Amino acid sequence: MRYRAERILVDCLSSNVEEITTADTHAATRTQMQDKITELSRGQCRNWVVNAIGDPKQMDAKADEPLLKPLPERAVWTAPGVVKTDASMFSRVSQQ
């Protein structure tokens, strides 16, 4: 579950890269980008994780862990924590 949560977080931050890297009238400074990443990670991106696998704070260590559906490595998470797959993502056959 940790890998899946990390993957969802990375996909969430990737989908918000424009918001992270821009300021009002110029490119964001490193500190501004770090602040935006922290803000997104604790807000919107946390919601993606909760929607996909549940709230880690509410999971009881003694309770049965929820079963997660196996997903391809190349699956991409989209808002709000929904997985997106497409057969073309996995094709290794070249068009001739």
N, C-alpha and C positions, 0 to 999 in steps of 0.2 A: 504494500500500500504506500510505502514511503516513496518508491520510485514513481508511482502513478501521481502522487501529490506533487512531487517535484516537477514532473513533466507538465502537469496542468498549470502550475505556476509559471513555468518557462513559456508555455504557449500563451498564457494570459499577458505576460509582460511583452512578448513579441507582438501581440496584436495591438498593444498600446505604445509601441516604440515611438511613434510620431509625437504623442502627448508627452512622453518622457524626455525627448531630446529637444523640444522647442520651448522657448519662453515667450513672453508677450510680443516682443519685437525682434528677437535675436535667438541664436542658438543658446540652449541652456548650458550653464556652467556644470562642472562635475558635481558640485555640492547640490545644485538644484536637481540634477538627474538622480542622485542618490536619495534625496528627499522624496521625489516623485515615486521612485521604485518602492521605497518603504511604505509610502501612503497606499499605493496600489496593492502591494502585497498584503497589507493588513485589511484592506477594504474589498474592492472589487474582485481581486484575484482569490482572496480567501473564500468569497462567495462561490466562485467557480469550483473550488475544491469541495466545499460543503455540498454543493449540488451534485457533484459526481460521486463522492465516496462517503459523505456524512460528516458530521461535526466531530473532529477528533477530541474536543474537550468534553463531549457528552458520551463518548464511547466508554463503556465500563471495561476495564482490563480483564475482568472475569467472564464477561459475556462473550458469546460466540461472535467472532469477527464476521462482518458481512462478506458474503461471497462476491468477489469481483469477477466480472466476465472477462475472459482472456481477450486481449486486443492485439492487433499487429503492432510491431515496433514503430511503424511509420504513421500510426494514427495521429491525428491532430485534434486538439481540444479547442472548441470555440465557445463563445459566450452562450449561456452562462454555465459552462462546464459540461457541454455536450460534445461527445466524440464525433469526429467526422472522418470517414474513410471513403476511398474511391479506388476502384480497381486499377486505374491508371497509375496510382502511387506505387503499385507493387509489380508492375510489368517489367520484365527484363528482356523481353523479346524486342529486337530492333525491327523497325519497319523497313522492308526491302522492296 
